[in-house]
Amino acid sequence: MHIAAMDAFTQGSLPGEAKLRYLDNDFEVLKAGRFVMCAVTRRRIALEDLRYWNVDAQEAYFDAETALTRWKQLSGRE
């Protein structure tokens, strides 16, 4: 995990929500927080539990099933 400049007073975020840049096998913290939101389910994902994301779409996913479903949607295979 790479840490960049962080701003705890940025407007428009849920309290404790992190902002990340998703990379291959890693992510960079752009704004400190305890969790991110799943792009599909809108469920909170604790950073320590974050395992699934899409680098091209810059989206996080709650679990493998959700990630697969979203991949099918994005790739036109659904």
PyMOL commands that place a pseudoatom at each C-alpha (Angstrom):
pseudoatom trace, name=CA, resn=MET, resi=1, chain=A, elem=C, hetatm=0, pos=[0.000, 0.000, 0.000]
pseudoatom trace, name=CA, resn=HIS, resi=2, chain=A, elem=C, hetatm=0, pos=[1.337, 3.428, -0.959]
pseudoatom trace, name=CA, resn=ILE, resi=3, chain=A, elem=C, hetatm=0, pos=[0.366, 6.493, 1.060]
pseudoatom trace, name=CA, resn=ALA, resi=4, chain=A, elem=C, hetatm=0, pos=[-0.033, 9.899, -0.589]
pseudoatom trace, name=CA, resn=ALA, resi=5, chain=A, elem=C, hetatm=0, pos=[-0.972, 13.274, 0.843]
pseudoatom trace, name=CA, resn=MET, resi=6, chain=A, elem=C, hetatm=0, pos=[-4.115, 12.946, 2.938]
pseudoatom trace, name=CA, resn=ASP, resi=7, chain=A, elem=C, hetatm=0, pos=[-6.827, 15.479, 3.718]
pseudoatom trace, name=CA, resn=ALA, resi=8, chain=A, elem=C, hetatm=0, pos=[-9.176, 14.576, 6.567]
pseudoatom trace, name=CA, resn=PHE, resi=9, chain=A, elem=C, hetatm=0, pos=[-11.391, 17.601, 5.852]
pseudoatom trace, name=CA, resn=THR, resi=10, chain=A, elem=C, hetatm=0, pos=[-12.395, 16.869, 2.242]
pseudoatom trace, name=CA, resn=GLN, resi=11, chain=A, elem=C, hetatm=0, pos=[-16.120, 17.499, 1.692]
pseudoatom trace, name=CA, resn=GLY, resi=12, chain=A, elem=C, hetatm=0, pos=[-18.479, 14.948, 0.136]
pseudoatom trace, name=CA, resn=SER, resi=13, chain=A, elem=C, hetatm=0, pos=[-17.193, 11.772, 1.753]
pseudoatom trace, name=CA, resn=LEU, resi=14, chain=A, elem=C, hetatm=0, pos=[-18.744, 9.561, 4.368]
pseudoatom trace, name=CA, resn=PRO, resi=15, chain=A, elem=C, hetatm=0, pos=[-16.920, 9.758, 7.711]
pseudoatom trace, name=CA, resn=GLY, resi=16, chain=A, elem=C, hetatm=0, pos=[-14.116, 7.249, 7.607]
pseudoatom trace, name=CA, resn=GLU, resi=17, chain=A, elem=C, hetatm=0, pos=[-14.384, 6.583, 3.856]
pseudoatom trace, name=CA, resn=ALA, resi=18, chain=A, elem=C, hetatm=0, pos=[-10.992, 6.261, 2.163]
pseudoatom trace, name=CA, resn=LYS, resi=19, chain=A, elem=C, hetatm=0, pos=[-10.238, 7.304, -1.396]
pseudoatom trace, name=CA, resn=LEU, resi=20, chain=A, elem=C, hetatm=0, pos=[-7.921, 4.922, -3.229]
pseudoatom trace, name=CA, resn=ARG, resi=21, chain=A, elem=C, hetatm=0, pos=[-6.194, 4.548, -6.571]
pseudoatom trace, name=CA, resn=TYR, resi=22, chain=A, elem=C, hetatm=0, pos=[-6.385, 0.879, -7.507]
pseudoatom trace, name=CA, resn=LEU, resi=23, chain=A, elem=C, hetatm=0, pos=[-3.208, -0.604, -8.979]
pseudoatom trace, name=CA, resn=ASP, resi=24, chain=A, elem=C, hetatm=0, pos=[-2.199, -4.100, -10.071]
pseudoatom trace, name=CA, resn=ASN, resi=25, chain=A, elem=C, hetatm=0, pos=[-1.913, -6.138, -6.832]
pseudoatom trace, name=CA, resn=ASP, resi=26, chain=A, elem=C, hetatm=0, pos=[-1.910, -2.995, -4.678]
pseudoatom trace, name=CA, resn=PHE, resi=27, chain=A, elem=C, hetatm=0, pos=[-3.632, 0.308, -4.052]
pseudoatom trace, name=CA, resn=GLU, resi=28, chain=A, elem=C, hetatm=0, pos=[-2.540, 3.836, -3.207]
pseudoatom trace, name=CA, resn=VAL, resi=29, chain=A, elem=C, hetatm=0, pos=[-4.266, 5.762, -0.429]
pseudoatom trace, name=CA, resn=LEU, resi=30, chain=A, elem=C, hetatm=0, pos=[-5.282, 9.195, -1.693]
pseudoatom trace, name=CA, resn=LYS, resi=31, chain=A, elem=C, hetatm=0, pos=[-7.423, 10.081, 1.336]
pseudoatom trace, name=CA, resn=ALA, resi=32, chain=A, elem=C, hetatm=0, pos=[-7.119, 8.267, 4.643]
pseudoatom trace, name=CA, resn=GLY, resi=33, chain=A, elem=C, hetatm=0, pos=[-10.101, 6.320, 5.894]
pseudoatom trace, name=CA, resn=ARG, resi=34, chain=A, elem=C, hetatm=0, pos=[-11.176, 3.006, 7.353]
pseudoatom trace, name=CA, resn=PHE, resi=35, chain=A, elem=C, hetatm=0, pos=[-13.233, 1.667, 4.447]
pseudoatom trace, name=CA, resn=VAL, resi=36, chain=A, elem=C, hetatm=0, pos=[-14.280, 2.000, 0.794]
pseudoatom trace, name=CA, resn=MET, resi=37, chain=A, elem=C, hetatm=0, pos=[-17.688, 1.362, -0.731]
pseudoatom trace, name=CA, resn=CYS, resi=38, chain=A, elem=C, hetatm=0, pos=[-18.427, -1.566, -3.025]
pseudoatom trace, name=CA, resn=ALA, resi=39, chain=A, elem=C, hetatm=0, pos=[-19.268, -0.155, -6.461]
pseudoatom trace, name=CA, resn=VAL, resi=40, chain=A, elem=C, hetatm=0, pos=[-22.072, -2.688, -6.910]
pseudoatom trace, name=CA, resn=THR, resi=41, chain=A, elem=C, hetatm=0, pos=[-23.637, -3.370, -3.506]
pseudoatom trace, name=CA, resn=ARG, resi=42, chain=A, elem=C, hetatm=0, pos=[-22.693, -0.073, -1.782]
pseudoatom trace, name=CA, resn=ARG, resi=43, chain=A, elem=C, hetatm=0, pos=[-21.585, -2.137, 1.238]
pseudoatom trace, name=CA, resn=ARG, resi=44, chain=A, elem=C, hetatm=0, pos=[-18.646, -0.898, 3.254]
pseudoatom trace, name=CA, resn=ILE, resi=45, chain=A, elem=C, hetatm=0, pos=[-15.376, -2.793, 2.820]
pseudoatom trace, name=CA, resn=ALA, resi=46, chain=A, elem=C, hetatm=0, pos=[-12.761, -2.362, 5.552]
pseudoatom trace, name=CA, resn=LEU, resi=47, chain=A, elem=C, hetatm=0, pos=[-9.375, -1.622, 3.976]
pseudoatom trace, name=CA, resn=GLU, resi=48, chain=A, elem=C, hetatm=0, pos=[-7.851, -4.645, 5.686]
pseudoatom trace, name=CA, resn=ASP, resi=49, chain=A, elem=C, hetatm=0, pos=[-10.540, -6.826, 4.034]
pseudoatom trace, name=CA, resn=LEU, resi=50, chain=A, elem=C, hetatm=0, pos=[-10.262, -5.310, 0.541]
pseudoatom trace, name=CA, resn=ARG, resi=51, chain=A, elem=C, hetatm=0, pos=[-9.300, -8.080, -1.899]
pseudoatom trace, name=CA, resn=TYR, resi=52, chain=A, elem=C, hetatm=0, pos=[-11.227, -7.397, -5.119]
pseudoatom trace, name=CA, resn=TRP, resi=53, chain=A, elem=C, hetatm=0, pos=[-11.070, -4.366, -7.416]
pseudoatom trace, name=CA, resn=ASN, resi=54, chain=A, elem=C, hetatm=0, pos=[-10.896, -3.372, -11.061]
pseudoatom trace, name=CA, resn=VAL, resi=55, chain=A, elem=C, hetatm=0, pos=[-7.897, -1.246, -12.061]
pseudoatom trace, name=CA, resn=ASP, resi=56, chain=A, elem=C, hetatm=0, pos=[-9.454, -0.038, -15.341]
pseudoatom trace, name=CA, resn=ALA, resi=57, chain=A, elem=C, hetatm=0, pos=[-12.820, 0.905, -13.794]
pseudoatom trace, name=CA, resn=GLN, resi=58, chain=A, elem=C, hetatm=0, pos=[-11.215, 2.047, -10.503]
pseudoatom trace, name=CA, resn=GLU, resi=59, chain=A, elem=C, hetatm=0, pos=[-13.920, 0.205, -8.538]
pseudoatom trace, name=CA, resn=ALA, resi=60, chain=A, elem=C, hetatm=0, pos=[-13.818, -1.907, -5.374]
pseudoatom trace, name=CA, resn=TYR, resi=61, chain=A, elem=C, hetatm=0, pos=[-15.967, -5.020, -4.883]
pseudoatom trace, name=CA, resn=PHE, resi=62, chain=A, elem=C, hetatm=0, pos=[-17.233, -6.655, -1.700]
pseudoatom trace, name=CA, resn=ASP, resi=63, chain=A, elem=C, hetatm=0, pos=[-16.422, -10.245, -2.682]
pseudoatom trace, name=CA, resn=ALA, resi=64, chain=A, elem=C, hetatm=0, pos=[-15.390, -12.506, -5.562]
pseudoatom trace, name=CA, resn=GLU, resi=65, chain=A, elem=C, hetatm=0, pos=[-18.964, -13.150, -6.700]
pseudoatom trace, name=CA, resn=THR, resi=66, chain=A, elem=C, hetatm=0, pos=[-19.678, -9.429, -6.930]
pseudoatom trace, name=CA, resn=ALA, resi=67, chain=A, elem=C, hetatm=0, pos=[-16.395, -8.828, -8.788]
pseudoatom trace, name=CA, resn=LEU, resi=68, chain=A, elem=C, hetatm=0, pos=[-17.224, -11.566, -11.310]
pseudoatom trace, name=CA, resn=THR, resi=69, chain=A, elem=C, hetatm=0, pos=[-20.744, -10.232, -11.863]
pseudoatom trace, name=CA, resn=ARG, resi=70, chain=A, elem=C, hetatm=0, pos=[-19.402, -6.726, -12.477]
pseudoatom trace, name=CA, resn=TRP, resi=71, chain=A, elem=C, hetatm=0, pos=[-16.664, -8.039, -14.803]
pseudoatom trace, name=CA, resn=LYS, resi=72, chain=A, elem=C, hetatm=0, pos=[-19.345, -9.762, -16.876]
pseudoatom trace, name=CA, resn=GLN, resi=73, chain=A, elem=C, hetatm=0, pos=[-21.331, -6.518, -17.045]
pseudoatom trace, name=CA, resn=LEU, resi=74, chain=A, elem=C, hetatm=0, pos=[-18.318, -4.439, -18.065]
pseudoatom trace, name=CA, resn=SER, resi=75, chain=A, elem=C, hetatm=0, pos=[-17.105, -6.958, -20.642]
pseudoatom trace, name=CA, resn=GLY, resi=76, chain=A, elem=C, hetatm=0, pos=[-20.543, -7.529, -22.195]
pseudoatom trace, name=CA, resn=ARG, resi=77, chain=A, elem=C, hetatm=0, pos=[-20.622, -11.191, -21.181]
pseudoatom trace, name=CA, resn=GLU, resi=78, chain=A, elem=C, hetatm=0, pos=[-23.771, -11.003, -19.113]
for i in range(1, 78): cmd.bond("trace and resi %d" % i, "trace and resi %d" % (i + 1))
show_as sticks, trace
zoom trace
